[in-house]
Amino acid sequence: MKRSFRFFAVIFLAVGLAQVCFGQKKAVSEKSPNIIIILADDMGYGDISALNPDSKIRTPSLDKLVQQGISFTNAHSSASVCTPSRYGLLTGRYAFRSKTAAYGIGGFDRPVIEAERETLASTLKKSGYATAVIGKWHLGLEWQTKDGLPAKLDQKTGYSNVDYSKEVKKGPNNVGFDYSFIHPASLDIPPYVFLRNHKVIDPDIVLTTSVYPARKESTLYAWDKKHTDSLAVYWEKGVWWRQGEMSKSFRIETCQSTIVKEGIAFIDSQVSKNAAQPFFLYLPLTGPHTPWMPGDKFRGKSDICLYGDFVMEIDDIVAQIKETLIRNQIDENTLIIFASDNGAYWPEEEITLHRHDSNSGTRGQKGDVWDGGHRIPLIMSWPEVIQGNAQYSHLLSLTDFFATLSDLLGLASSENQGRDSESFSKVFDAEWDKPHRNAMVHHSSGNLYGIRSEGWKFIEGLGSGGFTDPTRITPQSGGPTGQLYRIGSDREEQENLFLSYPEKVVELNELLNKIRERN
C-alpha cells in the first residue's frame, strides 16, 4: 500500500520541530527519500514513446517510469536554453532576474549563481542530505589563470589563459554540493575536461584537433554547420564541437558514459558509507545535445538518425540508475525526477526527413519563445508514495522544484529565495486535478518574452525569438506588434489573435511586466 505525502510530511515536520528545540541543524529522518534529478540536455517531450504514440524512438525504461510514476503534460523549463534553465531549476528563480544567468554562457565564464542565493543543494544539505552534482554544469566557474586576468579563450589559437593545475576558486561546491564531478559546459563547448571537487582531473592539456580530425572524407554539411567555423570539428549533421583545449585523456565519445559511471559509484558509496543518510544526486547528462555520439551499443539502433540512437542511450541510463537503486535496496524510497533542460533542437527539416516530431505537436524548437522551445518531458517516480500511471495536466515550471522539495521536508526558505517557485507537492497526495500555479513567464534565447495564463499565451514581439527563422519580424503598419494565442486549444500557436482581443493583450502585458519588475 502506498504511503501518502501527508504521512511523510508529518514525520518530517515532527523531526524538524524536535531538532529545532534541541538546537540541531539536520531535519531528516530515516523516512526521508533519496532524491535523484536526471536532467537530459535538449531532449523533446515527443521523444518518449509513452508520451508520444507517434515517436520513432523506443524508450522502454522511460515508458516504465511513466507507468510506475506520474508524468506532466504541461511542464516547461523557465527558459529555452541551457544556462538560464539550469539556474531556474536549482534556484527557483527566473534567470532573467540575473544579469549573468539570463543567456547561454561558455566554458570560461564566471559563476552565475549569486553567492547569497540558496539552491536545491544548499537547502537539502541544511536539512541533512548528502549532496552531489555529477555531469554537465554550465553555470560558470571561477578559473585561476596564468596572467591573473579573467579566463578567456583565444578564438584564433584555441588556447586560453587558464592554469589547469590550480583548483577553480568558485563552482558547484560553493552552492551547496558536497561532492562534484563535472564537465564545465555543453559537450560542444571548450574546455573539454573533468573536474572533481573543483580540481581538473587531468591537467595535461592539448587541442581537440590534435586528437580529432577537423573533417572526414565523408563529411557533408547540414543546417547545423552555421554553429561552427573552419577550426571546429565537423564530421556530419549533429556530430561537431568547437575547437579548444582538452585534457589529453578526455574523449568526447565516452564523456556521458563516464558521468553515468560516476553517478552510479556515488550511489553505491553513499549507501555503503551511511545508508541512514539520504542523498540528493543532481545528474545532468550531456546528451542528446550535440555532438550526437551515442555508444556503439546504440549506434544505428533507432528508426531515425544518430539523435534517436542518443535518446535510446539516455533511456538506458535511466535503466542503469534504476537497477543501481534496486541492487542497493533503496528503490522504494527514492524519488526519481527525469526532465530535460529545454525543448529539442529539432527543426522542420528533421521533422520532414524522419517523420518524427521531437517536440510533439508544439511550434518551434530549442531557443524559441514558442512552446517547442520550453515544453519538456517531466516524469517522477517514488514507489512508496506515487501509485503509478498518473498524469498531471496543469501548468508547471522547473523552478517549482525548489518550493516543492522544501515542502516535502517541511523547510522554510529565507526571504527572497525561490522567488518564482510554486509548490506542487499536492500531487504526492494524488491531487492531480488541481492547478498549483496560474501563470508562467517564457524567455527565449534572443531575449523575447512571453507569458501564459488561464488558457492564453502572449508574446511581446513577432518571430520565434530563438533558433527558428525568422527570429524577429518587423511589425507592418496596422498589423500586430506581438502574438496572442488561445494556447489551450491552439497548441501549435498558429492563429494570432493579437488584434482581435486588445483587452487581453493589455491584461497579459501588464501581468508580464509586473512579474518581471518583481525583485
Helices and strands as residue ranges (DSSP letters): H 5-21, E 34-40, G 45-47, H 60-68, E 70-72, E 75-76, H 82-91, G 95-97, H 120-126, E 130-136, G 172-174, E 179-183, E 195-196, E 199-200, E 205-207, G 208-210, G 223-227, E 233-236, E 239-241, E 245-247, G 252-254, H 255-274, E 279-284, H 306-327, E 334-340, H 348-354, H 371-374, E 378-381, E 390-392, E 396-397, G 398-400, H 401-408, G 425-429, E 439-443, E 449-453, E 456-459, E 483-485, H 502-517
